Structure formats: structure tokens, C-alpha cells
């Protein structure tokens, strides 16, 4: 059993490492091929790093000598370097509030991103049209961020803030991102111009929606099951999904007037395939209705992120 646990843990580690590397490529492509050429600012800490790098480039671009040769402040405070520096205090929050392994892989994701942003800085942009750059940059970055979150790692920045906030309030990560990023939109208007601030708002909105579409674990669904195999269904769901179930006895079907039992439970969208497998094993003829749950009040079990 211990050997099996080690194999599972090793597989999870490789999956998370792959997700961290995939995200780093996505954010580097989004920045270097779309957002930077189009004058569009990203969401979260990445956007904050862009803003600071833009301020340095416009008003504090100074060259100075070093033992290794001449260097400019734009080289010292590039977007990639600032991205790492701004994430340092958030690593502490993640370590205390979320999980140690989660933080370690988040740290790797940020390191990979810093390196890839520099390495792919030589990539020639496909276009400088701000609308095209805003849309495609947001889609690529949202895919990378959502894929990372699905593998239980963060990309740093507001992902960490969003996960902690979601645990306390139930708000989705994408919504938290959009709310906080309003500040970035206003600052982008002052640093660049207001049309580009609006393009940045478009990019931030699309990025948040793509993240929510990819990170299905935060989406809650209400499940209603009508069955005459109550014990088998309850045991299968609880053993497979670890979900509480409310049982309503003495229901009656209007067509055959047979006695039925109605079961209610809440699952995440990521568990929907496990639910389907559990129903096939316990009662393949049961009637199952699944609807979107707008808000959950009370305890909803979420496995610890580690």
C-alpha cells in the first residue's frame, strides 16, 4: 500500500511540474506575442509587474556602469524580474493558508515564468492590433492558468489571494480576479492611455472567464436522484465522492405509482464523471437531474490543497 501511495504521489508531482512548465510557456507567449506589443496589461500580479516595468521604462530609464558592463534600470526591473519580486510575500501567505507542496510548485511556476518571459522575449509578435492582442493573449494565459489550478498549483499573484478568499467566502477565483483588477485598469489608463485601459479590461474579463471554465473544481452543482435502490446509491456516492446526502422517503412516481426515494447532494463540476460512474454501478436506471448551484450556505467539504 505504501508503494502504491508513493507511485500516486510521484505521478501527481510530475503532473504539477508539467502544469507549471505549461503555464510558464503560456504566460510568456501571451506577454511577448500579444500583450506587450499591443500595449495591453495583464491581470493580477503579472499586470502589476507590467505597470511597474512601464513606469521604469518611461520615467526612470537610467543607465549606469557595473563591473560586468553598462546596465539600464529597464534591464534590472524587467517584467519577469518584477513578477518574481511581487510574488515573494504571497508565497508566505500560500505556505501558511493553503499548503506546503502547493506553495513549492507555485514557486516553481513563477520561476519558470520569469525565465520563459526572458527566453521568449525574442519572439516576433504576430500583430500589434490591441483588440486582437487583448483577446488572444487572455485566452492563452487563461488556458495556462486554469490548467495549473486544475493540477492543484497556483501561478502566484492573485491566484493565491483568490483561493484563500474563495475558501472564506465561496466567491469564484475568476470573479475575485476581475474585482481586484479594476485597480490595474485605472492605473493602465494613467500610465498609457484610456483606450488601452479598456483593451486591458477586455483582456482581464476574458482571462477570468477562461480560468473559470478550466478550473471546474470551484463550480458547485446540485444533484437530485430519484431511485428505488437507495442503499446502493448512497453507499456508492459516499465511498466514491465523500459527499453528504439528504434522503427524502415516500416519494411516488406519477406514471406507475411506485414508491421511490429522492436523494439530494452537492458536488463540484470536476466530480461529475465520478458521479456518473457511481450511478452506473449502483442504479443505472435512476433518474438524475443536475443543476448549477448559485450559492452554498453551510459546510461543503473540500479536500485540503497540498
N, C-alpha and C positions, 0 to 999 in steps of 0.2 A: 504493500500500500504506500509506503514512504517513497519507493522508487517511482510509482505512478504519479504521486504528488510532485516529485522533482521534475518529471518529464512535462507535466502540465505547466508548472511554473516556468520551465525553460522555454516552452512554446509561447507563453504569454510575454516573456521578456523579449523574445525575438519579434513578436508581433508589435510590441510597443516601440522597439527600436526602429523597425521598418516604418511605422507610422510617423515617428519623429523625423526620420530622414525624408519621407514623402512630403511632410508639411514644409520642411525647410526648402525643398525644391519649389513647391507651390508658391510660398511667400516670396522667394527670390524672383521667380518668373513674374508674379503679379507686380512686384515693385519695379523691377528693371525693364520689363517689356511694356507695361501698361501705366501704372500709377505715376511713376516719376516722369516719364515722357509726356503724359497728358496733364501734368500739374494737379493730379488728384491725390488727396490724402486718404490713407487707410483708416481703419477703425482701431480703437484701443491704443495700446502702448506703441504699436507699430506706427500709427498716425502721429502720436505724440513725438516719437523719435524723428519722423519726417519733418514735423513742425520745427523742432529744435535745430535739426540739421539745416533747414531752410533759413532760419534766423541767423545761424552762424555764417552761412554762405552769403547772405545779403548784407549783414551789418557788422560781422566780426571776422571777416575773412582776412587773416593776418598771416604772413609768412615769417618764419624765424629759423635760425640755424640750430642744428643739433650735431652731436658727434657723428651721427650717421648721415648727415647731409641736410639740406634745406627741407623744411616741413611746413605745411599750412594747417591752420585750425580746421579747415574742412576735411583734411585727412585724419586729424586726431578725433574730431567729433563727427564722424560719418553716421549715416542712418543705422548701419549694422552695429557699430560700437555703442551708440546711444540706446539701441534696442536692448542690448545686454545690460547696460548700466541701470536702465529704468526697471528692469525685471528683478534686480537683486533683492530689494525689500519684499517683493511679492513671493520670492522663494521661501522666505521666512514664514509668511502667512500660510503658504501651502503646506509647509513642513508641520506646522502646529495644528492647522484646521482640517486638512484633507487627508494626507497620508505621506509616508516617507518614500516609498517606491514611486508613487505618483510624482513627488517633487523631484526625485532623481531623474526620471525620464523627461519631465518638463524642462529641467536644467539642460539635458542633452538636446532637446528640441530647440531651445533658444541658442545654444552653442552652434548647432548645425545651421540654424538660420543665419546667424551672424557671419559664419564662414561662407555659406552659399550666396548670400547677398553680395559679398565682395567678389567671389569667383565668377558669378554670372553677371557682374556689372559690365562686362564687355559685350553682352548680348545686344544685338541691334534691335531696337523697337520696331514693331510691325506698323504702328501708326501713332500719331500724336493727337488724334481726334479725342477730345476729353470725354465725350459720351461713350464712345467705344471703349476707351481705356478704363473708364469707371465700371462699366458693366462686366467686361471680360476679366479685369483684374479682381473684381469682387467674387465672381464665380469661381475662379481658380483658387483664390485664397480661402473662400468659404468651404470648398471641397477639401482642401488640405486640413483646415481647422476642424471641420466636422469629422473627418476620418481619424484625426488624432484623438478627439474626445470619445469617439466610439471605442477606441482601444485603451481607454482609461488613462490617457495622458493629456496634459494641457499644453497649449502653445505659449503659455506665460501670459502676462498682462491681464487684461480684463476677463480672460477665461477663468483665471483663479478667482477673481472678485465675483464673477457670475456664478461659479459653482458654490462658493460659500454663501452667497446671497440666496441662491435657489434653495439650499438646504434649510435656510432660516425662514424664507417667505413663500417658496413654491413658484416664484417667477421663472420664466424660461430664460436660458442663457442668452439667446439672441435678443430678447426684449431688454434685458439688463444692458447688453452691449449698446443697443440703439439709444437708450436713455442717457447713458454716460457720454456717448459720443456726440451729443448735441454741443457740448463744450468745444470739441475739436472742430465742428463745422463753423462755429463763430470765430474761433481763432484762425481757421483757414481763410476766412473772409478778410481778416485784417492783414494776415501775412502775404497772401496772394491777391485775390480779388473775389468779389461776391459770386460771379458766375461759376468760378472753380469751387467755391464753397458749396454751391448747390450740386455740382457734379460729385463732390465728395459725399454729400448727403445721400445721393443716389447709390453710390458705391457702398456706403455703410449699411443702407437698408437692404440691398441685395445680399451683401455678405451675411447679415444677420439671418435672413430667410433661408439661405443655403445652409448655414450652420444648423438651424432648427430642423431642416429637412434631413440632414445627415445624422444628427445626434438624436436618435429616436428614443433613447432611454429616458429622457425628461418628459416625453409625451405620455400622458395617462389616459387609459381607455376604460370605460365601464362595460362589463360583460354580464349579460343576462343569459342564463342557461335554463331551458325547460327540459326536464329529463324524468325518466322513471327508473334510472339507475343511480340514485342519489349517492349511496355509499361509495360506489366505484369511482364516480366522477370526483367527489370531494377528496378521496384519498389520492387519486392521480394528480389533481391540481396542487394539493398541498405538498405532495412529495416532489413534484417537478418544479413548481414555481415559488413555493413558500409564500402563498398569499392567503389572507383570511377570506372566509366565505360566509355570507349571510344566507340562511336557508328559510324559505317560505313553504310551509307544508299545505296540504289540502287544496292545491290548485286543480282545476278541471279543464280539460280540453273541450272546446265547444263542438267539435266535429264528432268524435267518438265518445265523448263524456267519460274519458278515462282519467283516473287520478294521476296527477303529475306533481313534481316538486320544482320550484323555481329557485335557482341559485344566483346570487349576485356577488361579484368580486371586481376589484380594480387591478389592472395590470399596466405595464408600460408597453409602448409600441414595439420595443425590441423583444418582448416576450410573446408576441402574437403567434409566432411559429411554434413555440413550445406549447402554447395553449392548444393549437390545432392538433399537434401530435398527441397531447394528453386526452383530447376528446376522441380522437380516432381509436385510442387504446381502450378507453373506458366506456364510451357510448357513442358510436359513430352515427346513430340515428337521432341524437338530441338536437333540439332547436337552439341555436346560439345567435344572439344579437350583440354586436359590438359597436359602441358609440363613443365619440370623443367626450372626455370629461373636462369641463371648463375649469373647475376648481375643486381641490380636495381639502376638506377640513377634518382634522383628526390625524391619527397616526397612520402613515403609509410607509411600509418597510422599504428601505433602500440599502443594498449591501454597501459596506464600507469601501470607499475607494482607496486602494493601496498599490 
